[in-house]
Amino acid sequence: MKQAILVVSFGTSYHESRRKTIEAIEQAIKEKFAEYEVRRAFTSRIIIGILKKRDNIHIDSVEEALERLALEGFQRVIVQPTLVMGGEENDAMLAAVKQYEDRFKRIVWGKPLLSEEEDYKRLCSVLAEDTKEYDGEGTEIIFMGHGTEHEANECYSRLVEVFKQNGYDRYHVGTVEAEPAFEAVKEEVKKTDSSRMMLQPLMIVSGDHAHNDMAGEDEDSWKSQLETEGYQVICRLKGMGELEGVRRMFLDHAEEARKRLEGKE
């Protein structure tokens, strides 16, 4: 029986970040699920278009990838997103999957990174371990999330709560496009005696938002705004997909999906 895992990512036009993040997640899935063929799809039509025009690289959309699998005779499919939350991109992915349910003998989907309470605790631990060298007196650690109008945006404030509950008082989360806003984060760090800020993306890849909105030289970047206020700023252009602990979380979500596919739950 032909079976596949379709790994669905938002995507990135930054080749180096893609290799370190999306491809690293895909490789981990290939190693763990050796009996499955692993395929790729991106949800961002803009990124798909950029890669095609700029680099002549073709990446399937979710619909294109599922159509290809159906035409090639795959019977069982796991669709595993590498998304942070169950927001608009995840909803669109699920809508595409449901359109194709009758084209396969069985198709199931895994959960995004932050789906259950345990996910927040695990991510808190992974991020704290990765940034522990900065977690000291005089330094605040700020993560940049994307943000969305979708109700799933609450995942950011929930993650902040988990940081605080576990004693990580120097850790803060802001978003580019929603709440918590960066203005609120700046007010938080003003209440501390810290003079140094460490910025890192709370995104699977380190792409445009990380390079420009977070670490860019324009006066409205997070880095520039903090430097204007007199802080020393360190930027780590490191997507969460680079972290083994994050990749393991996606593997566990894919394993849960496999159990459903194989009727073991």
Buried (B, 14 or more C-beta within 10 A) or exposed (E): EBBBBBBBBBBBBBEEBBEBBBBBBBEBBBEBBEEBBBBBBBBBEEBBEBBEEEEEEEBBBBBBBBBBBBEEEBBBBBBBBBBBBBBBBBEBBBEBBEEBEEBBEBBBBBBBBBBEEEBBBBBBBBBBEBBEEBBEEEBBBBBBBBBBEBEBBEBBEBBBEBBEEBEBEBBBBBBBEBBBBBEEBBEBBEEBEBEBBBBBBBBBBBBBBBBBBBBBEEEEBBBBBBBEEEBEBBBBBBBBBBBEBBBBBBBBBBBBBBEBBEEEE
